[in-house]
């Protein structure tokens, strides 16, 4: 296959064509990875992670959580040197959460009262955050103000389903995306949400990944004919929301997963 490629030498109408001999090779559209965490460490992002995306055909990424200092430093470095290889980047900055979880280090921005929200989100928007990512521990009151302030700043809201807000709450707020197929995401679809959530936490943090994934399978079996679940998913569609299911989980623990059992 011979490809004709239009190249712009600077003017809107000044395109000069060239040909690429693609015989024996493959052509695909540029891919997007819609859930990555790649921007917290500038040197690692520029020297390793971002070029690897492009090398594997990923020409756009949505970074779903980064330490703000790293995100700013990475973008500044990319702006300084046009020769650096990287995908198009849409980034959400820190996790907006209602609690400080020690295993996340500096990644969360903790917001516990509604009065904290406006200035915090304005600062993030001024620093270049493209959208705001909400997380599990937000209170309904803080979440409501985040949604309102995001609209004022012309930013979308994406992320997890905060446990105290629930699926109906984020759907009513028209949150743009929901991330992951986690126990708390669709807890409203099972008969006993708290029991299901507790069982999921127990299997997840005991390192029993087989049990964790079996729990998800049990969820599908229980929820697939649930009127409450069907109503919730229908409401998501009517609100024009998206589910980012994420295809890879616990990449560093794949040896503990019995894939034959899935």
N, C-alpha and C positions, 0 to 999 in steps of 0.2 A: 504494500500500500504506500503510495506517495502522498504526503500531506502538504497542502499549501497553507502556509502560516502568514498571517498579516502582521507586520511589525510597524509600530508607530515611532517615527524618528523625532517627534516633538509636536508637530502640528496636528490639528484635528482631522485634516483631510490628507495628511501626508503619510500614507501607508505604503510600505514597500514589501512585496511578497517574497518569500523564500520557500524552498521545499526541503522537507525532511524525509529521508528514505526510511520508512517504517516497516519494510517488508520483513516478515519473520518475527515481528515484535507485537506488542499489545498496546492498545490505547483505551484508557478509561477516563471518565470525568475525575476531576480532583475530589477527593473524599473529605468529609468533615467528621471529626471526633467531637461529639457534643458533650462529653464529660471527661475532662482531664484536670489534673493538678500538676502544673508544670512550671509555675512562674515564681515560686517563693525564693529560689536561689538563682541569682542572676547568672553566675558563671556556669552553673550546671545547665540552666535553661539554654543559654546561647551556645555553649560548647558541646552539648550532647543531645538534650531532649528535643529542642525545636528542629535542628537539622534531621534528626531521625524521623520525625513526622513526615517531612517532605520526601525523604528517601523512600518512604513506604507509601507514597501517593496521597498522604493526608495534607491537603493544602489549606485547611481551615480548622481551628480548634476553638472550643468554648471552655475557658478555664473556670472551673466551678469552685475555686477556693484557693487563695494565695495570701501569704503574708504581704501586707501592703507595701512595705519598704522594698521587698524583692520585686514585686510587680512593677513599681515605679522605676526602679533601677534597670530592670530588663527592658522596659519600653524606651527609656532614655538611651540605652546603649544601642538598641536597634535603630533608633532615629538618627544616631550619630554616624552609623556605618551602613550604607545601603547595600553593601556587598554581603552582609550576613544573611545566611540562609534561614528562613523561618516561614511558617504558615501564616495566614491571616489569623489574627487573635481577637477574640471577644472575651472579656474578662470581668468577673464579678467581685474580685477583691476578697476581703475576709468573710468568714461565716458570721452572720448576724444571729447571735444566740443569747439565751437568757441565763446561761450558766457558764462557768469556766471549767472545762473538762481538761484535766492535766495531760492526757495523752495527745491533745491537739496543740499543745505548746502555744505559740503566738498567733495561731491561725484564726481563732474566734475574736470577734468584737462583741463584748458582752453589753447588752442593753436590757436593763431591768425595769426601767420606768419610761412611760411615754415621753416625759420631758427631755430625755436624752436623745431622742431619735432625730429630730430635725437638723440639729447642728452636725451630728455624726454623719448622716447621709449626705448633707451638703458638702462636707469635707471630702467624703469619698468620691462624690461626683466631680468635684473640682480637681481631684487627683487623677481622674481618668477612668473611674469604674464605669463599665458599660451597662451593668444591671446590678441588682441587689440579690444576694443569696440568703434566704432565710433558713434557719436550722431548728432542730428538734425542741429546744428548751424555751422558746419564746412564749411569753404570756399572750393571751388573746388581745389584751389592751395594747401591748407594744406592737404586736403584729398588725393590728388595725392602723396604727399611726404610720408604720413602715409602708404599708400599701398606699396610704394617702400621700405621704411625702414623696414616694417614688413617682407617683403620677405628677406631682408638682414639678419634679425634676426631670420629667420625660424619660424615666427609666422603667424597665420591666422588673417584676419580682419573680424569682425562680427559686427552686431549692426543695427542701424536704417539706413534709407535712408536720408542723409543730404539734406535739401530742395534745396540748391543751386547746388547740384550734380545731384539729380534726379535718377530715376530708371535706365535709360539708362546708366548713369555714373557709378553707382555701379555695374551694370551688365558687362560693359566693363572692369571694374577693377577686375572682378571675385571675388567680396566680398563673403566670404564663406557662411554666413547666413544673412537673413533679419529678424528682430524681429518685431512681432506684425502685426496686420491687422489695421493699423492706416490710417487716412486720407491722410497723406503725402506719405505713402508707395507706393500706386498705383494711385497717382494723375494723372499720365499720361494716365490712362485708362478711364477718363471721359472727356466730351467735354469741360468743363470749369473748369480746375483744381483749379484756385484761388478762384472762387465762392464756390466750394465744400469745399475747405480747410477752408475758412472763416466761412462757415455755421457750419462746424464740431467744430471749436474752440468755436463758440458762444454757441452751445448746450452743449459742454463738460464743459466749465468753468461757465456756469450758473447753473450747478448742475442738468440739465435736462437730465438725463441718458436715459430716454425713447426716447427723441429726438435724442440723440447721436446714439443710436443703430438703430433707424429708418433711420438715415442718412446712416449708413452702408448698411442697406437693400436697400435703394435707389441706393447706389453705385453698388451693385450686379446687380440690374435690369438694370441699365444704361450700365454697363461695360461688361456684360456677352456676348454680341454679338459685342463688339467693336473690329474692326480689329487692332487698336492700342494696345489694351489690350492683345489680342491674340498674337500679335507679341512680346510684352514685355515679356510675360510669356514663350513663346517659347524660346526667347533669354536667359532667366534665366536658363531654362533646359539645353540648349546647353553649358552654362557656368558652369554647374554642381553646381549651387547654391541651397540653401535650404531656405524655409520659415518656421520660427518658429512662428506659428500662435498665440500661447498662448491661453489657454482655460479659464482662469479666469482673470477677470479685475475688478479693484476697489472693492477688497474683503470687504473693510470696509464700502461700500455704497450699499450693495446688497438690503437693504430695500427700496432703492429709485428706483429700477428697476421693472417695471411692466412686469414680465416674461410671463404673458398670452398674451402680445402683441407681443412677439418676435416670 
